[in-house]
Amino acid sequence: MNSHDVWSRFPFSLNVCAALALVVSGCSTAANETKNIPAVSQDRTDAAIERYIRTHPEVIMQSLQAMETKRQAELQERQKSALATKQQELLHDPASPVSGNLRGEITLVEFYDYRCGYCKKAAQAVTDLQKDDPRVRVVYKDFPILGEPSELAAKAALASQAQGKHQAFHEALFASHADMTKEEILKVAVGVGLDAKRLEADMANPQWQAVIEKNRALAQDLGISGTPGFIVGNELVPGMLDLNGLKELIARAGQGK
């Protein structure tokens, strides 16, 4: 990227150059003290900063990169602190469905949306992980972020626990390519042996909306803004993981890392 490209993307302003002004003014102060040169006017200082940035456009990119690095470090520190204080909600909320080894020594927590394409890709890996590793317990956190149909599917999945078929229904919802209308959701439910009329009635229970809101608040505390999101112990991994990625996450937890 040449200097003209950078300059066109980041036009000069006093706000952008405020940080550089500290450096320039510091050098000017030292020079004034040693050579007794009168202080330059604000306009001349601004012009000097502008010339410097035009000549060294990489300074802007370096500053932006440093800001992003700092932001990521702060986010990770907040997540680490939140993970340490939210273990009870993550691992033992009675409203959250659980599968795998219910007494497993390692718990995988997943935040997901039934309409999320990446969640659909990861769903089979989560199922396969439970088959391959008998140590694993999985906690499901419904986190519908893609609109009302996502909320409807989440409520149906939560309500299916009353009929003891959550896991089969959960996997079938992810396997479905149909729109998450109530009709399609109930059709999927029938396919796994659920009583559709009972499920429809149970879906209307306001407690499921409360569970969803609680999961949203927990996700916000943890800095989770998208789906899927996976947590094992004090490690949070945003984004899709395949089976190998999940096994590596579990292995790190097993090694106490």
C-alpha positions in Angstrom: 0.0 0.0 0.0 1.5 3.4 -1.0 1.3 6.6 0.9 -1.5 7.9 -1.2 -3.7 4.8 -0.6 -3.2 5.0 3.2 -3.8 8.8 3.2 -7.1 8.4 1.3 -8.2 5.8 3.8 -7.2 7.8 6.8 -7.6 11.5 6.1 -5.6 13.9 8.3 -7.3 15.3 11.4 -6.2 16.6 14.7 -7.9 13.7 16.5 -6.1 11.1 14.5 -2.7 12.8 15.1 -3.2 13.6 18.8 -0.9 10.8 19.9 1.8 11.9 17.5 1.5 15.4 18.8 2.7 14.2 22.1 5.9 12.9 20.6 6.5 16.0 18.4 5.7 18.4 21.2 8.1 16.6 23.5 10.9 16.9 21.1 10.1 20.5 20.5 10.2 21.2 24.3 13.6 19.6 24.6 14.9 21.7 21.7 13.5 24.9 23.1 15.1 24.2 26.5 18.5 23.6 24.9 18.5 26.2 22.1 16.1 28.7 23.5 14.0 28.6 20.2 10.5 30.1 20.6 7.6 27.6 20.6 6.0 27.0 17.2 2.4 27.9 16.7 -0.3 25.2 16.9 -0.8 25.5 13.1 2.8 24.9 12.4 2.8 21.9 14.8 -0.3 20.4 13.1 1.4 20.9 9.7 4.5 19.2 10.9 2.5 16.2 12.1 0.6 16.1 8.8 3.8 16.1 6.8 5.2 13.3 9.0 2.2 11.1 8.5 2.1 11.7 4.8 5.8 10.7 4.6 5.4 7.7 7.0 1.9 6.3 6.4 2.9 3.0 8.0 2.6 4.8 11.4 -1.2 4.7 11.1 -1.2 1.0 10.3 1.1 0.2 13.2 -1.0 2.2 15.6 -4.2 0.5 14.5 -2.5 -2.9 14.8 -1.3 -2.0 18.3 -4.8 -0.9 19.3 -6.3 -4.2 18.1 -3.6 -6.2 19.9 -4.4 -4.3 23.1 -8.1 -4.8 22.6 -7.8 -8.5 22.1 -5.5 -8.8 25.2 -8.1 -7.0 27.3 -10.9 -9.1 25.9 -9.0 -12.3 26.8 -8.3 -11.1 30.3 -12.0 -10.3 30.8 -13.0 -13.7 29.4 -10.5 -15.4 31.7 -12.0 -13.7 34.7 -15.6 -14.3 33.7 -14.9 -18.0 33.0 -13.5 -18.4 36.5 -16.5 -16.8 38.1 -19.2 -18.4 35.9 -18.3 -22.1 36.2 -21.5 -22.9 38.2 -23.8 -21.4 35.5 -21.8 -23.0 32.7 -21.6 -26.5 34.1 -24.5 -27.0 36.5 -27.5 -25.0 35.3 -30.4 -27.5 35.7 -32.2 -25.8 32.7 -29.3 -26.6 30.3 -29.6 -30.0 28.5 -26.7 -32.4 29.0 -25.5 -35.4 27.0 -22.6 -37.8 26.8 -21.2 -39.1 30.1 -23.4 -37.3 32.6 -20.6 -37.9 35.2 -17.8 -37.3 32.7 -14.6 -35.8 34.1 -14.3 -33.2 31.2 -17.2 -31.0 30.3 -17.7 -29.3 26.9 -20.0 -26.3 26.9 -21.4 -25.2 23.5 -23.3 -22.0 22.7 -25.2 -22.4 19.4 -28.1 -21.3 17.1 -30.0 -23.9 15.2 -30.0 -21.7 12.1 -26.3 -21.1 12.2 -24.5 -22.7 9.3 -21.2 -23.1 11.2 -23.1 -24.7 14.1 -24.6 -27.2 11.7 -21.2 -28.1 10.5 -19.9 -28.6 14.0 -22.9 -30.6 15.2 -21.7 -33.9 13.9 -18.3 -33.4 15.4 -19.9 -32.8 18.8 -21.9 -36.0 18.4 -18.8 -38.0 17.3 -16.8 -36.6 20.1 -19.2 -38.2 22.7 -18.9 -41.5 20.9 -15.1 -41.4 20.7 -14.3 -40.1 24.2 -16.3 -41.6 27.2 -14.8 -39.0 29.5 -16.8 -36.2 27.9 -19.9 -34.5 29.2 -21.6 -31.9 26.9 -23.7 -29.0 28.2 -25.9 -27.3 25.6 -26.5 -23.5 25.8 -29.2 -22.4 23.4 -28.1 -19.0 22.1 -30.5 -17.9 19.3 -29.1 -14.8 17.6 -30.5 -15.2 14.1 -34.1 -14.0 14.7 -37.5 -15.4 15.8 -37.2 -18.7 14.0 -34.0 -19.4 15.9 -35.8 -18.7 19.2 -38.7 -20.9 18.2 -36.3 -23.8 17.5 -34.5 -23.2 20.8 -37.8 -23.3 22.8 -38.8 -26.5 21.0 -35.5 -28.1 21.9 -35.7 -27.1 25.5 -39.3 -28.2 25.8 -38.4 -31.7 24.3 -36.5 -32.5 27.5 -39.9 -33.3 29.1 -40.3 -36.2 26.7 -36.7 -37.4 27.2 -35.7 -37.0 23.6 -33.6 -33.8 23.6 -30.5 -35.3 22.1 -32.2 -37.0 19.2 -34.3 -33.8 18.5 -31.2 -31.6 18.9 -29.3 -33.5 16.3 -32.3 -33.8 13.9 -32.8 -30.0 14.0 -29.2 -29.4 13.0 -29.5 -32.0 10.3 -32.6 -30.4 8.9 -32.3 -28.0 5.9 -35.9 -26.7 6.3 -36.8 -23.2 7.5 -37.4 -23.2 11.3 -41.1 -22.5 11.1 -43.3 -24.1 13.8 -44.7 -26.5 11.2 -41.2 -27.7 10.1 -40.0 -28.0 13.7 -42.9 -30.1 14.7 -42.4 -32.3 11.6 -38.8 -32.9 12.7 -40.1 -33.7 16.2 -42.4 -36.3 14.9 -39.5 -37.8 13.0 -37.7 -38.6 16.2 -40.7 -39.9 18.0 -41.9 -36.8 19.9 -45.5 -36.2 20.6 -46.0 -33.0 18.5 -49.1 -31.8 20.2 -47.5 -32.1 23.6 -44.3 -30.4 22.4 -46.3 -27.5 20.9 -48.0 -27.0 24.2 -44.8 -27.3 26.2 -43.1 -24.7 23.9 -45.5 -22.1 25.1 -44.1 -22.3 28.6 -42.5 -18.8 29.4 -39.7 -20.5 31.3 -37.9 -21.2 28.0 -37.7 -17.5 27.2 -36.2 -17.0 30.6 -33.6 -19.7 29.9 -32.7 -18.1 26.6 -32.3 -14.7 28.2 -30.1 -16.1 30.9 -27.9 -17.7 28.3 -27.7 -14.4 26.4 -26.6 -12.6 29.6 -24.0 -15.3 30.3 -22.7 -15.1 26.7 -22.4 -11.3 27.1 -20.4 -11.7 30.3 -18.1 -14.1 28.5 -17.7 -11.9 25.5 -19.4 -14.4 23.2 -21.1 -12.5 20.3 -21.5 -15.2 17.7 -22.0 -18.9 17.3 -20.8 -21.5 17.8 -18.7 -21.0 20.9 -17.0 -23.8 22.8 -15.8 -23.8 26.4 -13.7 -26.4 28.3 -12.5 -25.4 31.7 -11.1 -21.9 31.5 -10.6 -22.0 27.7 -13.1 -20.4 25.3 -12.8 -21.0 21.6 -15.1 -18.9 19.3 -16.1 -20.3 15.9 -16.5 -23.7 14.4 -14.3 -26.7 15.5 -14.2 -30.0 13.6 -13.7 -33.3 15.5 -9.9 -32.9 15.6 -10.2 -29.4 17.0 -12.6 -30.6 19.7 -10.3 -33.4 20.6 -7.4 -31.0 20.9 -9.5 -28.8 23.2 -10.4 -31.8 25.3 -6.8 -32.9 25.4 -5.6 -29.6 26.6 -8.1 -29.7 29.4 -7.1 -33.2 30.3 -3.5 -32.1 30.6 -4.5 -29.2 32.9 -3.5 -26.5 30.4 
